[in-house]
Amino acid sequence: MDLAGREYLLEAGRWFLLQPGDLPSAVHEPKNPLIVFACHFESLSPGRYQNEVLCGVCSESLRRDAEIAVQAYREGQSGLELAAAMLRQMILRVIHSLTREHRGSGRQRLDSLAMEISSAPGRNWTMTEMARVCALSPPHLNRLWRKAWDMPPGQYVIRQRVLRAITLLRESDLPIQQIAETLGYNDVFFFHRQFRRVAGATPRAVRLGASVPSLVA
């Protein structure tokens, strides 16, 4: 499914909470059709999760409730009341889980992403990719990240690359160009410029024992 310029995998058990203005488009394999269950409702707090794509995977209990609601709906008029009641409960549970996630684990998602970046700084960490990992929109991720680390996500990635480069320069005999390539730089001169701006010294100087600011050391 394409939504807000990003692609999402559609699979059994995955849910999306679409908001006014969302314009999703999707395809599936005709030989293996995907059964989609959808309902429309009005929120009492519109715009609460503005600029975020809300999605997740159904728990086993939520999936069972969905199956019961679909079965009741198919029974016709006699099952509509039960189906509506089940849907209300499902929606309330999803919204409750979102509220709890925003209150308690928003920073945990950022911390988890920070750990991923520090463990693989050479990965192509675009804003889109980082936002996907955190299940946030790029603008929202940028705001939260700046608040948490006093710098934009892209700058954090550069810092982690420089940190890894410092380690490799001090503890390995790898050529500087190979270190740059390992960290995702196709242009070794660009690597030199970014490294010197952050570390305050050239890669060669660090290899020869030059000290670096405590901020990155």
Order of alpha helices (4+ residues) and beta strands (2+ residues): beta-beta-beta-beta-alpha-alpha-alpha-alpha-alpha-alpha-alpha-alpha-alpha
